[in-house]
């Protein structure tokens, strides 16, 4: 079932797979794009809300892990761990409609991939801040205390 969910998410993303094209629409300032969430609901006509809630729970289950991984890895200069977390978050966030998080993770991942350490250092704090705001938005949608 998880494979089917992942396939559905990947094929409904405004960015296609995990790629973020240069002509992508700008982030709206919202942590989660309601248009993407509505599109995901339409994938399951019988109970789209429950489907999106399952996707959000799966996504939410990874957010704390990646926040911790990025924070710890930055403090210890394990750049590959940060790059891997940024890559995973970029893809998952783009697919669920967390465009701003996808964008900052993309920038962080690219800076690390090209060993631009100064540039990467400028993206860590925005990444963690956007990750926090996205987590709060997902929690609010799922009815969890923020």
ROSE-4610 file (N, C-alpha, C; in Angstrom, 1 decimal, always signed):
// ROSE-4610
residu = [X/X/X/X/X/X/X/X/X/X/X/X/X/X/X/X/X/X/X/X/X/X/X/X/X/X/X/X/X/X/X/X/X/X/X/X/X/X/X/X/X/X/X/X/X/X/X/X/X/X/X/X/X/X/X/X/X/X/X/X/X/X/X/X/X/X/X/X/X/X/X/X/X/X/X/X/X/X/X/X/X/X/X/X/X/X/X/X/X/X/X/X/X/X/X/X/X/X/X/X/X/X/X/X/X/X/X/X/X/X/X/X/X/X/X/X/X/X/X/X/X/X/X/X/X/X/X/X/X/X/X/X/X/X/X/X/X/X/X/X/X/X/X/X/X/X/X/X/X/X/X/X/X/X/X/X/X/X/X/X/X/X/X/X/X/X/X/X/X/X/X/X/X/X/X/X/X/X/X/X/X/X/X/X/X/X/X/X/X/X/X/X/X/X/X/X/X/X/X/X/X/X/X/X/X/X/X/X/X/X/X/X/X/X/X/X/X/X/X/X/X/X/X/X/X/X/X/X/X/X/X/X/X/X/X/X/X/X/X/X/X/X/X/X/X/X/X/X/X/X/X/X/X/X/X/X/X/X/X/X/X/X/X/X/X/X/X/X/X/X/X/X/X/X/X/X/X/X/X/X/X/X/X/X/X/X/X/X/X/X/X/X/X/X/X/X/X/X/X/X/X/X/X/X/X/X/X/X/X/X/X/X/X/X/X/X/X/X/X/X/X/X/X/X/X/X/X/X/X/X/X/X/X/X/X/X/X/X/X/X/X/X/X/X/X/X/X/X/X/X/X/X/X/X/X/X/X/X/X/X/X/X/X/X/X/X/X/X/X/X/X/X/X/X/X/X/X/X/X/X/X/X/X/X/X/X/X/X/X/X/X/X/X/X/X/X/X/X/X/X/X/X/X/X/X/X/X/X/X/X/X/X/X/X/X/X/X/X/X/X/X/X/X/X/X/X/X/X/X/X/X/X/X/X/X/X/X/X]
num = [1/1/1/2/2/2/3/3/3/4/4/4/5/5/5/6/6/6/7/7/7/8/8/8/9/9/9/10/10/10/11/11/11/12/12/12/13/13/13/14/14/14/15/15/15/16/16/16/17/17/17/18/18/18/19/19/19/20/20/20/21/21/21/22/22/22/23/23/23/24/24/24/25/25/25/26/26/26/27/27/27/28/28/28/29/29/29/30/30/30/31/31/31/32/32/32/33/33/33/34/34/34/35/35/35/36/36/36/37/37/37/38/38/38/39/39/39/40/40/40/41/41/41/42/42/42/43/43/43/44/44/44/45/45/45/46/46/46/47/47/47/48/48/48/49/49/49/50/50/50/51/51/51/52/52/52/53/53/53/54/54/54/55/55/55/56/56/56/57/57/57/58/58/58/59/59/59/60/60/60/61/61/61/62/62/62/63/63/63/64/64/64/65/65/65/66/66/66/67/67/67/68/68/68/69/69/69/70/70/70/71/71/71/72/72/72/73/73/73/74/74/74/75/75/75/76/76/76/77/77/77/78/78/78/79/79/79/80/80/80/81/81/81/82/82/82/83/83/83/84/84/84/85/85/85/86/86/86/87/87/87/88/88/88/89/89/89/90/90/90/91/91/91/92/92/92/93/93/93/94/94/94/95/95/95/96/96/96/97/97/97/98/98/98/99/99/99/100/100/100/101/101/101/102/102/102/103/103/103/104/104/104/105/105/105/106/106/106/107/107/107/108/108/108/109/109/109/110/110/110/111/111/111/112/112/112/113/113/113/114/114/114/115/115/115/116/116/116/117/117/117/118/118/118/119/119/119/120/120/120/121/121/121/122/122/122/123/123/123/124/124/124/125/125/125/126/126/126/127/127/127/128/128/128/129/129/129/130/130/130/131/131/131/132/132/132/133/133/133/134/134/134/135/135/135/136/136/136/137/137/137/138/138/138/139/139/139/140/140/140/141/141/141/142/142/142/143/143/143/144/144/144/145/145/145/146/146/146]
x = [+0.8/+0.0/+0.9/+2.0/+2.8/+3.4/+3.7/+4.2/+3.1/+1.9/+0.8/+0.7/+0.8/+0.7/+1.8/+3.0/+4.2/+4.0/+3.5/+3.3/+2.3/+1.2/+0.2/+0.7/+1.5/+2.1/+3.0/+3.9/+4.9/+4.2/+3.1/+2.5/+1.5/+1.3/+0.4/+1.1/+2.4/+3.2/+3.2/+3.2/+3.3/+4.7/+5.6/+7.0/+7.3/+6.3/+6.6/+7.2/+8.4/+9.0/+9.7/+10.9/+11.6/+12.3/+12.2/+12.9/+12.1/+12.9/+12.3/+12.7/+11.9/+12.3/+12.4/+13.2/+13.4/+12.2/+11.2/+10.0/+8.9/+9.2/+8.2/+7.5/+6.3/+5.6/+6.3/+6.3/+6.9/+6.1/+6.8/+6.1/+5.0/+3.9/+2.8/+3.0/+3.9/+4.0/+3.2/+2.4/+1.7/+2.7/+2.6/+3.5/+3.1/+1.8/+1.2/+0.3/+0.5/-0.3/-1.6/-2.7/-4.0/-4.5/-3.9/-4.2/-3.7/-2.5/-1.9/-2.6/-3.0/-3.8/-5.1/-5.8/-7.0/-6.8/-5.8/-5.5/-5.2/-4.5/-4.3/-5.6/-6.6/-7.9/-8.6/-8.5/-9.2/-8.6/-7.5/-7.0/-7.8/-8.5/-9.4/-10.8/-11.6/-12.9/-13.8/-13.7/-14.6/-14.2/-13.0/-12.6/-11.2/-11.2/-10.0/-9.4/-10.3/-9.8/-9.0/-9.6/-8.8/-7.5/-7.5/-6.3/-5.3/-5.6/-4.7/-4.2/-5.1/-4.7/-3.6/-3.8/-2.8/-1.5/-1.5/-0.3/+0.4/-0.4/+0.1/+0.7/+0.1/+0.7/+2.0/+2.1/+3.3/+4.4/+4.1/+5.0/+5.4/+4.5/+4.7/+5.7/+5.5/+6.4/+7.8/+8.2/+9.6/+10.1/+9.3/+9.8/+10.7/+10.3/+11.1/+12.5/+12.5/+13.7/+14.7/+14.2/+15.0/+15.5/+14.6/+15.0/+16.2/+16.1/+17.1/+18.4/+18.2/+19.4/+20.2/+19.4/+20.1/+20.8/+20.1/+20.6/+21.9/+21.8/+23.0/+24.1/+23.8/+24.8/+25.5/+24.8/+25.4/+26.4/+26.0/+26.8/+28.1/+28.0/+29.2/+29.8/+29.3/+29.9/+29.8/+28.8/+28.5/+27.6/+28.3/+27.6/+26.8/+27.2/+26.5/+25.2/+25.1/+23.8/+22.9/+23.4/+22.5/+22.0/+22.9/+22.6/+21.5/+21.7/+20.7/+19.3/+19.3/+18.0/+17.4/+18.2/+17.6/+17.0/+17.7/+17.2/+15.9/+15.8/+14.6/+13.4/+13.7/+12.7/+12.3/+13.2/+12.8/+11.8/+12.1/+11.1/+9.8/+9.8/+8.6/+7.8/+8.4/+7.8/+7.1/+7.8/+7.3/+6.0/+6.1/+4.9/+3.7/+3.9/+2.8/+2.3/+3.0/+2.6/+3.3/+4.4/+5.2/+6.3/+5.8/+6.7/+7.9/+7.7/+8.8/+9.8/+9.4/+10.4/+11.1/+10.4/+11.1/+12.1/+11.8/+12.7/+14.0/+13.8/+15.0/+15.9/+15.2/+15.9/+16.7/+16.1/+16.8/+18.0/+17.9/+19.1/+20.2/+19.8/+20.7/+21.4/+20.6/+21.2/+22.2/+21.8/+22.7/+24.0/+23.9/+25.1/+26.1/+25.5/+26.3/+26.9/+26.1/+26.5/+27.7/+27.7/+28.8/+29.9/+29.8/+30.8/+31.0/+29.8/+29.8/+29.4/+30.4/+30.1/+29.5/+30.0/+29.5/+28.0/+27.7/+26.4/+25.5/+26.0/+25.2/+24.9/+25.9/+25.7/+24.6/+24.4/+23.3/+21.9/+21.9/+20.6/+20.2/+21.1/+20.7/+19.6/+19.8/+18.8/+17.4/+17.4/+16.1/+15.4/+16.3/+15.7/+15.1/+15.8/+15.2/+14.0/+14.0/+12.9/+11.6/+11.9/+10.8/+10.3/+11.2/+10.8/+9.9/+10.3/+9.4/+8.0/+8.0/+6.7/+5.8/+6.5/+5.8/+5.2/+6.0/+5.6/+4.4/+4.4/+3.3/+2.0/+2.2/+1.0/+0.5/+1.3/+0.8/+0.1/+0.7/+0.1/-1.3/-1.4/-2.7/-3.7/-3.3/-4.2/-4.7/-3.8/-4.1/-4.7/-4.9/-5.6/-4.7/-3.4/-2.4/-2.1/-1.8/-1.4/-0.2/-0.2/+1.0/+1.9]
y = [-1.2/+0.0/+1.3/+1.2/+2.4/+2.7/+1.7/+2.0/+2.7/+2.3/+3.0/+4.4/+4.7/+6.0/+6.9/+6.3/+7.1/+7.4/+6.4/+6.6/+7.7/+7.7/+8.7/+10.0/+10.1/+11.4/+11.9/+11.1/+11.5/+12.0/+11.3/+11.7/+12.8/+13.3/+14.4/+15.7/+15.6/+16.7/+17.8/+19.1/+20.1/+20.2/+19.5/+19.5/+18.2/+17.3/+16.0/+15.1/+14.6/+13.7/+14.5/+14.3/+15.1/+16.4/+16.5/+17.7/+19.0/+20.0/+21.3/+22.2/+22.3/+23.1/+24.6/+25.3/+26.7/+27.5/+27.1/+27.8/+27.5/+26.9/+26.5/+27.8/+27.7/+28.8/+29.2/+30.5/+30.8/+30.3/+30.2/+29.8/+30.8/+30.4/+31.3/+31.9/+31.5/+32.0/+31.0/+30.1/+29.1/+27.9/+27.3/+26.2/+25.0/+24.9/+23.8/+24.4/+24.1/+24.6/+23.9/+24.7/+24.0/+23.5/+24.0/+23.4/+22.0/+21.8/+20.5/+19.5/+20.0/+19.1/+18.7/+19.7/+19.4/+18.4/+18.6/+17.7/+16.3/+16.2/+14.8/+14.2/+15.0/+14.5/+13.9/+14.5/+14.1/+12.7/+12.3/+11.0/+9.8/+10.1/+9.1/+9.7/+9.6/+10.2/+9.8/+8.6/+8.1/+8.8/+8.9/+9.4/+10.1/+11.2/+12.0/+12.6/+13.0/+13.6/+12.6/+11.4/+10.4/+10.0/+10.0/+9.7/+10.8/+12.0/+13.1/+13.1/+12.8/+12.7/+11.6/+10.4/+9.4/+9.8/+10.5/+11.1/+12.1/+12.9/+13.9/+13.3/+12.2/+11.5/+10.8/+10.2/+9.6/+10.7/+11.8/+12.9/+13.5/+13.7/+14.2/+13.3/+12.0/+11.1/+11.2/+11.8/+12.0/+13.4/+14.3/+15.7/+15.9/+15.3/+15.4/+14.8/+13.6/+12.9/+13.7/+14.3/+15.1/+16.4/+17.0/+18.2/+17.9/+16.8/+16.4/+16.0/+15.3/+14.9/+16.1/+17.1/+18.3/+19.1/+19.3/+20.0/+19.4/+18.1/+17.3/+17.3/+17.0/+16.9/+18.2/+19.3/+20.6/+20.9/+20.6/+20.9/+20.0/+18.9/+18.0/+18.0/+18.8/+19.0/+17.7/+16.9/+15.7/+16.2/+16.8/+17.4/+16.4/+15.2/+14.2/+13.9/+13.8/+13.6/+14.7/+15.9/+17.1/+17.0/+16.7/+16.6/+15.6/+14.4/+13.3/+13.7/+14.3/+14.8/+15.8/+16.8/+17.9/+17.3/+16.3/+15.6/+15.0/+14.2/+13.5/+14.4/+15.5/+16.5/+17.2/+17.6/+18.3/+17.5/+16.2/+15.4/+15.2/+14.8/+14.6/+15.9/+17.0/+18.3/+18.8/+18.6/+19.0/+18.2/+16.9/+16.0/+16.3/+16.8/+17.1/+18.5/+19.4/+20.8/+21.7/+21.3/+22.2/+22.8/+23.7/+24.3/+25.0/+25.8/+26.6/+25.7/+24.7/+23.8/+23.0/+22.6/+22.0/+22.9/+24.2/+25.1/+25.3/+25.5/+25.8/+24.5/+23.3/+22.1/+21.9/+22.2/+22.2/+23.0/+24.3/+25.2/+24.6/+24.1/+23.5/+22.3/+21.4/+20.2/+20.6/+21.5/+21.9/+22.5/+23.4/+24.0/+22.9/+22.0/+20.9/+20.0/+19.7/+18.8/+19.4/+20.7/+21.4/+21.9/+21.5/+21.9/+23.4/+24.1/+25.5/+25.7/+25.6/+25.5/+26.8/+28.0/+29.3/+29.4/+29.0/+29.1/+28.1/+26.9/+26.0/+26.5/+27.2/+27.7/+28.7/+29.4/+30.4/+29.8/+28.5/+27.9/+27.0/+26.7/+25.8/+26.4/+27.6/+28.2/+28.4/+28.9/+29.0/+27.6/+26.6/+25.3/+24.8/+25.0/+24.5/+25.3/+26.6/+27.5/+27.1/+26.9/+26.5/+25.1/+24.2/+22.9/+23.0/+23.9/+24.0/+24.5/+25.5/+26.1/+25.1/+24.3/+23.2/+22.2/+21.8/+20.8/+21.4/+22.6/+23.2/+23.2/+23.5/+23.5/+22.1/+21.1/+19.7/+19.3/+19.7/+19.3/+20.0/+21.2/+21.9/+21.2/+20.8/+20.1/+18.8/+18.1/+16.8/+16.9/+18.1/+18.3/+18.0/+18.1/+17.9/+19.2/+19.2/+20.4/+21.0/+22.3/+23.0/+23.6]
z = [+0.0/+0.0/+0.0/+0.8/+0.8/-0.6/-1.4/-2.7/-3.5/-3.4/-4.1/-3.7/-2.4/-1.9/-2.4/-2.4/-2.9/-4.4/-5.1/-6.6/-6.8/-6.0/-6.2/-5.8/-4.8/-4.4/-5.5/-6.0/-7.0/-8.2/-8.6/-9.9/-9.7/-8.5/-8.4/-8.0/-7.8/-7.4/-8.4/-8.0/-9.0/-9.6/-9.1/-9.6/-10.3/-10.5/-11.2/-10.1/-10.4/-9.4/-8.4/-8.2/-7.1/-7.7/-9.0/-9.6/-9.3/-9.1/-9.0/-10.2/-11.2/-12.3/-12.0/-12.8/-12.6/-12.8/-13.5/-13.8/-12.8/-11.7/-10.8/-10.2/-9.8/-9.2/-7.9/-7.5/-6.2/-5.1/-3.9/-2.7/-2.4/-1.8/-1.5/-0.1/+0.7/+2.0/+3.0/+2.4/+3.2/+3.4/+4.5/+4.7/+3.9/+3.6/+2.8/+1.7/+0.5/-0.6/-0.6/-0.4/-0.4/-1.7/-2.8/-4.1/-4.3/-3.8/-3.9/-3.0/-1.8/-0.9/-1.5/-2.2/-2.8/-4.0/-4.7/-5.8/-5.3/-4.2/-3.6/-3.1/-2.6/-2.2/-3.4/-4.6/-5.8/-6.2/-5.8/-6.2/-5.6/-4.5/-3.9/-3.7/-4.8/-4.8/-3.6/-3.2/-2.1/-0.7/-0.4/+0.9/+0.8/+0.0/-0.2/+1.0/+1.9/+3.2/+4.0/+4.1/+4.9/+4.2/+2.9/+2.1/+2.4/+2.3/+2.6/+4.0/+4.9/+6.3/+6.5/+5.8/+5.9/+5.4/+4.2/+3.6/+4.6/+5.2/+6.1/+7.3/+7.8/+9.0/+8.6/+7.4/+7.0/+6.8/+6.2/+6.1/+7.4/+8.3/+9.6/+10.4/+10.3/+11.0/+10.7/+9.5/+9.1/+9.5/+9.8/+10.0/+11.2/+12.3/+13.5/+13.3/+12.7/+12.4/+11.6/+10.6/+9.7/+10.4/+11.2/+11.9/+12.9/+13.6/+14.5/+13.7/+12.6/+11.8/+11.3/+10.8/+10.2/+11.4/+12.5/+13.6/+14.1/+14.4/+14.9/+13.9/+12.7/+11.7/+11.4/+11.5/+11.3/+12.4/+13.7/+14.8/+14.7/+14.1/+14.1/+12.7/+11.8/+10.4/+9.6/+9.8/+8.9/+7.8/+6.8/+5.7/+4.8/+4.7/+3.9/+4.5/+5.8/+6.5/+6.2/+6.3/+6.0/+4.5/+3.6/+2.2/+2.0/+2.6/+2.5/+3.0/+4.2/+4.8/+3.9/+3.5/+2.6/+1.3/+0.8/-0.5/-0.2/+0.9/+1.2/+1.5/+2.3/+2.6/+1.4/+0.5/-0.7/-1.5/-1.7/-2.5/-1.8/-0.6/+0.2/+0.3/+0.5/+0.7/-0.6/-1.7/-3.0/-3.3/-2.9/-3.2/-2.4/-1.2/-0.3/-0.3/-1.0/-1.2/-0.2/+0.4/+1.3/+0.4/-0.4/-1.5/-0.9/+0.1/+0.7/+1.3/+2.0/+2.6/+1.4/+0.4/-0.7/-1.4/-1.5/-2.1/-1.2/+0.1/+0.9/+1.0/+1.0/+1.1/-0.2/-1.3/-2.6/-2.6/-2.2/-2.1/-1.2/+0.0/+0.9/+0.3/-0.3/-0.9/-2.0/-2.9/-4.0/-3.5/-2.5/-1.9/-1.4/-0.7/-0.1/-1.2/-2.2/-3.3/-4.0/-4.1/-4.9/-3.9/-2.6/-1.6/-1.5/-1.5/-1.3/+0.2/+1.1/+2.5/+3.0/+2.5/+3.0/+2.6/+1.4/+0.9/+1.7/+2.0/+2.8/+4.1/+4.7/+6.1/+6.1/+5.0/+5.0/+4.8/+4.4/+4.2/+5.4/+6.3/+7.4/+8.3/+8.8/+9.7/+9.0/+7.7/+7.0/+6.8/+6.6/+6.4/+7.7/+8.8/+10.1/+10.5/+10.2/+10.5/+9.7/+8.4/+7.5/+7.9/+8.3/+8.8/+10.0/+10.9/+12.1/+11.8/+10.9/+10.5/+9.7/+8.9/+8.2/+9.1/+10.1/+11.1/+11.9/+12.2/+12.9/+12.0/+10.8/+9.9/+9.7/+9.6/+9.4/+10.7/+11.9/+13.2/+13.3/+12.8/+12.9/+12.0/+10.8/+9.9/+10.5/+11.2/+11.8/+13.1/+13.6/+14.9/+16.1/+15.9/+17.0/+17.6/+18.9/+19.6/+18.9/+18.7/+18.1/+19.1]
